[in-house]
Amino acid sequence: MAELFSTKIWDHARNPRNLGLLTDADVLVQAGDPSQGDAFLYLFKIRDEQVEAARFLAKGNPAAVAASSVATELAVGKSLDEVLAIGPVTIARALGGMPEEKMYCCRMAATALHTAVHQYRSSEEDPVFCFATGA
């Protein structure tokens, strides 16, 4: 499997950025399919229509962890409209490519970002919990 992944994928899989809790999150998005071994929780802090912070907790394959790491990096500091423009291909490119059989990991991460934006915009003051998959 090592030959399938770029150096960037391995870097993010072994040293994920934004891994951990965010105690004052505005939106929480559960993603993945635990029955298939992938379970993720994304946490977002949003201020003035901009992602101030993003974190995730992960149990999954290296490609899924790397996609989540890059997705949160890409989202931080962006407006919510800019986050909606982050798609699976954007995430894959930021990782130096993604094998086709693992693109579902990039779809899952992008779906989680988009779900967070939509849920934040439709919520009131309480944190929002929702579920997203990359299928």
C-alpha positions in Angstrom: 0.0 0.0 0.0 2.9 2.4 0.6 3.6 2.7 -3.1 0.0 3.9 -3.6 0.4 7.0 -1.5 2.3 10.2 -2.0 4.8 11.6 0.5 2.2 14.2 1.5 -0.4 11.5 2.2 2.1 9.7 4.5 3.1 12.9 6.1 -0.5 13.8 7.0 -1.3 10.3 8.0 1.6 10.0 10.4 1.5 13.6 11.6 -2.1 14.7 11.3 -2.7 18.5 11.6 -5.6 19.7 13.7 -6.1 16.3 15.4 -7.8 16.7 18.7 -10.7 18.2 20.5 -12.1 21.7 20.2 -14.0 22.4 23.4 -15.9 25.4 22.2 -17.0 24.0 18.8 -20.0 25.5 17.1 -20.6 22.5 14.8 -19.8 18.8 15.2 -20.0 16.5 12.2 -19.7 12.7 12.4 -18.4 11.1 9.3 -17.3 7.7 7.9 -18.7 4.2 8.2 -17.6 2.6 11.5 -18.6 -0.8 10.2 -15.9 -0.4 7.5 -13.4 0.8 10.0 -13.6 4.6 9.4 -15.1 6.8 12.1 -14.4 10.5 12.2 -15.6 13.5 14.2 -15.0 17.0 12.8 -15.3 20.0 15.1 -15.5 23.6 13.9 -15.4 27.0 15.5 -17.0 29.6 13.3 -17.0 33.4 13.7 -18.4 36.0 11.4 -19.0 33.5 8.6 -15.4 32.3 8.8 -13.8 29.1 10.1 -11.7 30.2 13.0 -10.6 26.6 14.0 -11.2 23.1 12.9 -10.2 19.8 14.5 -11.0 16.1 14.0 -10.8 12.8 15.8 -10.1 9.8 13.7 -10.2 6.0 13.5 -9.5 5.0 9.9 -7.0 4.2 7.2 -4.0 6.4 6.3 -5.8 8.0 3.3 -8.8 9.0 5.4 -6.7 10.5 8.2 -4.6 12.4 5.6 -7.8 13.7 3.8 -9.2 14.9 7.1 -6.0 16.6 8.1 -5.7 18.4 4.8 -9.4 19.3 4.8 -9.2 21.0 8.1 -6.0 22.8 7.1 -7.8 24.1 3.9 -10.8 25.2 5.9 -9.2 27.2 8.6 -9.2 31.0 7.9 -11.6 30.6 5.0 -15.1 32.1 4.6 -18.0 29.7 4.7 -18.5 30.3 1.0 -14.8 29.4 0.3 -15.2 26.2 2.4 -18.1 25.2 0.1 -15.7 25.4 -2.8 -13.4 22.8 -1.3 -14.2 19.6 -3.0 -12.7 16.1 -3.1 -10.4 17.0 -6.0 -9.1 20.0 -4.1 -8.3 17.8 -1.1 -6.7 15.1 -3.3 -4.5 17.7 -5.1 -3.4 19.2 -1.8 -2.2 15.7 -0.9 -0.2 15.3 -4.1 -2.9 12.9 -5.6 -5.0 10.2 -4.2 -5.5 6.6 -5.6 -8.9 6.3 -7.2 -9.8 3.5 -4.8 -9.2 5.8 -1.9 -11.0 8.9 -3.3 -14.0 8.1 -1.1 -11.8 9.5 1.7 -11.6 12.9 0.0 -15.3 12.8 -0.7 -16.0 12.1 3.0 -13.8 15.0 4.2 -15.3 17.4 1.6 -18.8 16.3 2.5 -18.1 16.9 6.2 -16.9 20.4 5.4 -20.0 21.2 3.4 -22.3 19.6 6.0 -20.7 21.8 8.7 -21.4 25.0 6.7 -25.0 24.1 6.0 -25.7 23.0 9.5 -24.1 26.1 11.0 -26.1 28.3 8.7 -29.3 26.6 9.6 -28.7 26.4 13.4 -29.4 28.8 16.2 -27.0 29.1 19.1 -26.6 25.5 20.2 -23.8 23.3 18.8 -25.0 21.2 15.8 -24.5 17.4 15.5 -24.9 15.9 12.1 -23.7 12.9 10.1 -21.9 12.9 6.7 -20.5 10.1 4.6 -18.3 10.2 1.5 -20.2 7.4 -0.3 
